Amino acid sequence: MTSLYQFRQHTEDKQTLPCFVLNQVLDPQNCDDTIKELKDKVQVAQHQHESKLSLSQNSDIRDSGVHWFNNPNLSGIIRSVVDLANYEAGWHYDIIDHEFFQFTKYTKKQHYGWHTDGNGCHLAARKSAVIHNNDNLQHTRQTNLLGTVRKISVSAILNEDYEGGDLQFKTLSSMGEEQISTVKGKKGDIIVFPSYINHRVTPITKGVRYSIVAWFGGPPFK
């Protein structure tokens, strides 16, 4: 992986993108090694509907394979990227720590429909999954994340030999008009954005898309 001093901010349409993109953060060989190590460990991803507490599999909403893992070296790199983006983008969110990383695999026609990763209010503050015997977005097994909400989401792109699979954001313009912006990440890029922004991954039309997804949490917004 490259040094933080080699980060380069994405400049194309940066005034309209609701995210912060840093180019070629991850070393290409490390990206390849991560894919090789984890690609055969994925399981069908689950989705939690906003009005329900339970997790379920619904390919109309989310169709992909995932594998949860942790990596101390990667954790330090991504946390540094998040801190940089959090400051430079002017968010200044109070961040505590991240959940386990999610390795994600999208094959042909797979996708993830429009969704948010969290709304950030006090009603979403996480409780103990162990005490409440429940596993969903409102509960956590990481005691350091108790009482926190998702504030910053991260997508690290591990390859680019695929078609489709664009990361898109849906926001409102200053005139209140809906607008969709698209980020076509390249191998090694890390994309950082507020977890409450509506986004999706468009269907893969050719090849396989690999990425690492992370969520950083902190106290609920006031």
matplotlib code that plots the C-alpha trace (Angstrom):
import matplotlib.pyplot as plt

x = [0.0, 1.2, 2.2, -0.3, 2.0, 1.1, -2.6, -4.1, -7.5, -10.0, -10.6, -13.0, -16.4, -15.3, -17.7, -20.7, -19.7, -21.1, -18.1, -14.3, -12.1, -8.5, -6.7, -4.5, -4.2, -4.0, -1.0, -2.0, -0.3, -2.1, -5.4, -4.7, -3.6, -6.7, -8.9, -7.1, -7.3, -11.0, -12.9, -13.9, -15.0, -18.0, -21.6, -24.8, -25.3, -28.2, -30.2, -32.0, -35.2, -35.6, -38.9, -37.8, -35.1, -34.5, -31.9, -33.1, -31.9, -33.7, -31.9, -34.2, -32.7, -29.2, -27.5, -23.8, -21.4, -19.7, -17.1, -16.4, -12.8, -10.3, -6.8, -4.8, -2.6, -5.6, -7.4, -4.7, -4.6, -8.3, -8.7, -6.1, -8.0, -11.2, -9.6, -8.2, -11.5, -13.5, -11.4, -10.9, -14.5, -15.6, -17.7, -15.8, -17.8, -17.0, -15.6, -14.8, -14.0, -15.1, -17.0, -15.3, -14.5, -16.7, -15.1, -17.7, -18.0, -20.4, -20.7, -22.7, -26.1, -25.5, -26.2, -27.2, -30.2, -30.8, -30.1, -28.5, -26.0, -27.5, -29.5, -27.3, -30.1, -30.2, -32.9, -30.3, -27.7, -26.5, -27.1, -25.4, -26.0, -25.0, -27.3, -30.3, -29.5, -30.0, -27.8, -28.7, -27.8, -29.2, -27.0, -23.2, -20.8, -18.1, -18.3, -16.4, -19.3, -22.1, -24.2, -22.7, -24.3, -22.8, -21.5, -18.9, -18.9, -15.9, -15.6, -12.1, -12.0, -9.8, -10.0, -11.2, -11.5, -15.3, -18.1, -21.1, -20.9, -20.8, -21.2, -24.0, -25.3, -28.8, -29.0, -31.0, -29.7, -29.9, -33.1, -34.6, -34.1, -33.0, -29.6, -27.6, -23.8, -21.6, -18.1, -16.3, -13.5, -10.2, -8.1, -6.7, -9.0, -10.8, -14.2, -15.5, -18.9, -21.5, -23.4, -26.8, -26.4, -28.6, -26.4, -26.3, -24.1, -25.4, -25.7, -22.5, -22.6, -19.2, -16.6, -16.5, -16.3, -14.3, -14.2, -13.7, -16.5, -16.2, -18.3, -17.0, -19.2, -19.5, -22.1, -25.5, -25.8, -27.3]
y = [0.0, 3.5, 6.2, 8.8, 11.4, 9.8, 10.5, 12.5, 14.1, 13.3, 16.6, 15.7, 17.3, 17.5, 20.4, 18.2, 14.9, 14.3, 12.2, 12.5, 10.4, 9.6, 8.0, 4.9, 4.7, 0.9, -0.8, -2.9, -6.0, -5.7, -5.4, -8.6, -10.5, -9.5, -10.7, -14.0, -14.5, -13.7, -14.2, -17.8, -17.0, -14.9, -15.7, -14.3, -10.7, -9.8, -6.6, -4.8, -3.0, 0.5, -0.5, -3.9, -5.0, -8.4, -9.2, -11.0, -11.9, -10.1, -10.1, -7.4, -5.0, -6.5, -9.2, -9.8, -11.9, -10.7, -11.8, -10.1, -9.7, -7.5, -6.3, -4.0, -2.7, -1.9, -0.4, 2.1, 3.1, 3.5, 5.4, 7.9, 8.3, 8.9, 11.4, 13.3, 13.3, 14.2, 17.3, 18.3, 17.8, 20.0, 17.3, 17.3, 14.4, 12.9, 9.4, 6.6, 3.5, 1.2, -2.0, -5.2, -4.7, -6.2, -7.7, -7.5, -9.4, -8.5, -10.9, -10.3, -8.8, -8.4, -5.0, -3.1, -0.9, 2.6, 2.7, 4.6, 3.0, 4.8, 7.9, 9.0, 10.0, 8.9, 6.3, 4.4, 4.3, 0.7, -1.6, -4.9, -7.8, -10.2, -8.8, -8.4, -11.6, -9.8, -9.2, -6.3, -2.7, -1.6, -4.0, -4.6, -7.2, -4.5, -2.9, 0.1, 0.9, 0.8, 3.9, 4.9, 5.4, 5.0, 8.4, 7.8, 5.1, 3.9, 1.9, 0.8, -0.4, -3.5, -4.0, -2.3, -5.1, -5.1, -3.1, -1.6, -1.6, 2.1, 3.8, 6.3, 9.0, 10.5, 14.0, 17.2, 20.3, 23.8, 24.2, 21.0, 18.9, 15.3, 14.7, 11.5, 11.6, 8.7, 7.6, 5.0, 4.1, 2.7, 0.1, 1.3, 4.2, 4.9, 6.7, 8.3, 9.7, 10.5, 7.3, 9.1, 9.8, 7.7, 5.5, 2.3, 0.0, -0.4, -4.0, -5.6, -6.1, -7.8, -9.3, -9.3, -6.2, -6.5, -3.9, -3.4, -1.6, 0.0, 2.1, 4.5, 5.3, 7.9, 9.5, 10.3, 13.7, 16.4]
z = [0.0, -0.8, 1.7, 2.7, 1.1, -2.3, -2.0, -4.9, -4.6, -7.4, -9.3, -12.0, -11.2, -7.5, -7.0, -7.8, -6.2, -2.7, -1.9, -1.5, -3.8, -3.3, -6.3, -6.2, -2.4, -2.3, -3.9, -7.0, -5.8, -2.4, -4.3, -6.2, -3.1, -1.3, -4.1, -4.3, -0.6, -0.1, -3.4, -2.6, 0.9, 0.1, 1.1, -0.1, 1.2, 3.4, 3.5, 6.3, 5.2, 6.8, 8.4, 9.8, 12.3, 10.8, 8.1, 4.9, 1.5, -1.3, -4.7, -6.0, -3.5, -3.0, -5.1, -4.2, -2.2, 0.9, 3.5, 6.8, 7.9, 9.7, 8.8, 11.2, 8.4, 6.2, 9.1, 9.7, 6.0, 5.7, 9.0, 7.8, 4.5, 6.4, 8.8, 5.7, 3.9, 7.0, 7.4, 3.8, 2.9, 5.8, 7.5, 10.8, 12.1, 15.5, 14.6, 17.0, 15.1, 12.2, 11.9, 10.5, 6.8, 4.2, 1.1, -1.7, -4.9, -7.7, -10.7, -14.0, -13.4, -9.6, -8.0, -4.9, -5.3, -3.8, -0.1, 2.8, 5.2, 8.2, 9.2, 12.1, 14.6, 18.2, 17.4, 15.4, 18.2, 18.4, 21.3, 22.3, 20.0, 22.7, 25.4, 23.1, 21.1, 17.8, 14.8, 12.6, 12.0, 15.3, 17.3, 17.4, 18.9, 19.1, 22.5, 21.3, 18.9, 21.5, 21.3, 17.9, 14.5, 11.0, 9.9, 7.2, 4.5, 2.5, -0.8, -1.8, -5.4, -5.9, -9.6, -12.8, -15.4, -15.4, -16.9, -15.1, -11.4, -11.1, -7.6, -8.0, -5.6, -5.5, -4.0, -4.3, -6.1, -4.6, -6.5, -5.0, -8.1, -7.9, -9.4, -9.8, -9.9, -10.9, -9.7, -11.7, -9.4, -10.6, -9.0, -5.7, -5.3, -2.1, -2.1, 1.1, 1.7, 4.5, 5.4, 5.1, 1.4, -0.9, -3.2, -5.3, -7.3, -10.8, -12.3, -13.6, -17.4, -17.8, -15.5, -11.7, -9.4, -6.1, -3.4, 0.4, 2.2, 5.6, 7.9, 10.6, 13.5, 16.2, 18.5, 17.0, 15.3, 17.5]

ax = plt.figure().add_subplot(projection="3d")
ax.plot(x, y, z, "-o")
ax.set_aspect("equal")
plt.show()
